[in-house]
């Protein structure tokens, strides 16, 4: 199951097509040129970056995956992560990126 965080970060190149991209991700449709940033499936505090087609694999369909960002390129995904960490540092004075996003999940 794919969940989208309420504080979803979107690369500038996808801002106009955000709704279409999210709809296709929810429907499990193949999309090339889209990368997702997710909360880690394990206990790591780091974020994970995948090409969106990876979410079509059985292991991801069976797990609950929380998407916190979408980008058009891997490089754009890393720039979004940099922005996320900076926002986390400004709000909480630490780099607990998992805690930054999990505070809004009920």
C-alpha positions as a Markdown table, in Angstrom:
| # | Residue | x | y | z |
|---|---|---|---|---|
| 1 | Unk | 0.0 | 0.0 | 0.0 |
| 2 | Unk | 1.3 | 3.4 | -1.0 |
| 3 | Unk | 0.7 | 6.3 | 1.3 |
| 4 | Unk | 1.5 | 9.9 | 0.5 |
| 5 | Unk | 2.6 | 12.2 | 3.3 |
| 6 | Unk | 0.7 | 15.4 | 3.8 |
| 7 | Unk | 4.0 | 17.3 | 3.6 |
| 8 | Unk | 4.9 | 15.9 | 0.2 |
| 9 | Unk | 7.9 | 17.5 | -1.5 |
| 10 | Unk | 7.6 | 17.8 | -5.3 |
| 11 | Unk | 10.4 | 18.7 | -7.7 |
| 12 | Unk | 9.7 | 21.8 | -9.7 |
| 13 | Unk | 9.6 | 19.9 | -13.0 |
| 14 | Unk | 6.6 | 17.8 | -11.6 |
| 15 | Unk | 4.7 | 20.6 | -9.9 |
| 16 | Unk | 2.2 | 21.0 | -12.8 |
| 17 | Unk | 1.7 | 17.2 | -13.3 |
| 18 | Unk | 1.7 | 16.4 | -9.6 |
| 19 | Unk | -1.9 | 15.2 | -9.5 |
| 20 | Unk | -1.4 | 13.0 | -12.6 |
| 21 | Unk | 1.8 | 11.4 | -11.2 |
| 22 | Unk | 0.1 | 10.7 | -7.8 |
| 23 | Unk | -2.9 | 9.2 | -9.5 |
| 24 | Unk | -0.8 | 6.8 | -11.5 |
| 25 | Unk | 1.3 | 5.9 | -8.5 |
| 26 | Unk | -1.9 | 5.0 | -6.6 |
| 27 | Unk | -3.2 | 3.0 | -9.5 |
| 28 | Unk | 0.1 | 1.1 | -9.8 |
| 29 | Unk | 0.7 | 2.2 | -13.3 |
| 30 | Unk | 4.2 | 2.2 | -14.8 |
| 31 | Unk | 5.9 | 5.6 | -15.0 |
| 32 | Unk | 9.3 | 6.2 | -16.3 |
| 33 | Unk | 11.1 | 9.4 | -15.3 |
| 34 | Unk | 9.6 | 9.5 | -11.9 |
| 35 | Unk | 11.5 | 8.9 | -8.7 |
| 36 | Unk | 10.0 | 8.6 | -5.2 |
| 37 | Unk | 11.5 | 9.4 | -1.9 |
| 38 | Unk | 10.1 | 7.2 | 0.9 |
| 39 | Unk | 10.5 | 6.8 | 4.6 |
| 40 | Unk | 12.7 | 3.7 | 5.1 |
| 41 | Unk | 11.1 | 0.3 | 5.4 |
| 42 | Unk | 13.6 | -0.7 | 8.1 |
| 43 | Unk | 14.8 | 1.1 | 11.2 |
| 44 | Unk | 17.1 | 3.5 | 9.5 |
| 45 | Unk | 16.7 | 7.2 | 9.9 |
| 46 | Unk | 17.7 | 7.8 | 6.3 |
| 47 | Unk | 15.3 | 8.3 | 3.4 |
| 48 | Unk | 15.2 | 5.9 | 0.4 |
| 49 | Unk | 15.1 | 6.9 | -3.3 |
| 50 | Unk | 13.6 | 4.6 | -5.9 |
| 51 | Unk | 12.6 | 4.8 | -9.5 |
| 52 | Unk | 8.8 | 4.7 | -9.3 |
| 53 | Unk | 8.6 | 1.4 | -11.1 |
| 54 | Unk | 10.2 | -0.3 | -8.2 |
| 55 | Unk | 7.0 | 0.2 | -6.2 |
| 56 | Unk | 5.3 | -2.2 | -8.7 |
| 57 | Unk | 7.3 | -5.1 | -7.2 |
| 58 | Unk | 5.5 | -7.6 | -5.0 |
| 59 | Unk | 7.6 | -6.7 | -1.9 |
| 60 | Unk | 6.5 | -3.1 | -2.1 |
| 61 | Unk | 2.9 | -3.9 | -2.8 |
| 62 | Unk | 2.7 | -6.0 | 0.4 |
| 63 | Unk | 4.4 | -3.3 | 2.6 |
| 64 | Unk | 3.1 | 0.0 | 3.7 |
| 65 | Unk | 5.3 | 2.6 | 1.9 |
| 66 | Unk | 5.1 | 6.3 | 2.8 |
| 67 | Unk | 6.1 | 8.6 | -0.1 |
| 68 | Unk | 7.5 | 11.9 | 1.2 |
| 69 | Unk | 8.7 | 13.3 | -2.2 |
| 70 | Unk | 8.5 | 12.9 | -5.9 |
| 71 | Unk | 11.0 | 14.0 | -8.5 |
| 72 | Unk | 11.7 | 13.7 | -12.2 |
| 73 | Unk | 15.4 | 12.7 | -11.9 |
| 74 | Unk | 17.5 | 11.0 | -9.3 |
| 75 | Unk | 19.5 | 14.3 | -9.0 |
| 76 | Unk | 16.3 | 16.2 | -8.3 |
| 77 | Unk | 15.4 | 13.7 | -5.7 |
| 78 | Unk | 18.7 | 14.3 | -3.9 |
| 79 | Unk | 18.1 | 18.1 | -4.0 |
| 80 | Unk | 14.7 | 17.5 | -2.5 |
| 81 | Unk | 16.3 | 15.5 | 0.3 |
| 82 | Unk | 18.7 | 18.4 | 0.9 |
| 83 | Unk | 15.7 | 20.7 | 1.2 |
| 84 | Unk | 13.9 | 18.3 | 3.6 |
| 85 | Unk | 17.0 | 18.1 | 5.9 |
| 86 | Unk | 17.4 | 21.9 | 5.9 |
| 87 | Unk | 13.7 | 22.2 | 6.8 |
| 88 | Unk | 14.1 | 19.6 | 9.5 |
| 89 | Unk | 17.1 | 21.5 | 10.9 |
| 90 | Unk | 15.3 | 24.8 | 10.9 |
| 91 | Unk | 12.2 | 23.4 | 12.7 |
| 92 | Unk | 13.8 | 21.0 | 15.1 |
| 93 | Unk | 17.5 | 21.9 | 15.4 |
| 94 | Unk | 18.4 | 18.3 | 14.5 |
| 95 | Unk | 18.5 | 16.0 | 11.5 |
| 96 | Unk | 16.0 | 13.4 | 12.7 |
| 97 | Unk | 14.4 | 13.2 | 9.3 |
| 98 | Unk | 12.2 | 10.2 | 10.2 |
| 99 | Unk | 10.9 | 12.0 | 13.2 |
| 100 | Unk | 10.3 | 15.1 | 11.1 |
| 101 | Unk | 7.9 | 13.3 | 8.9 |
| 102 | Unk | 6.5 | 10.8 | 11.5 |
| 103 | Unk | 5.2 | 13.6 | 13.8 |
| 104 | Unk | 2.5 | 14.3 | 11.2 |
| 105 | Unk | 1.5 | 10.6 | 10.8 |
| 106 | Unk | -1.3 | 9.5 | 13.1 |
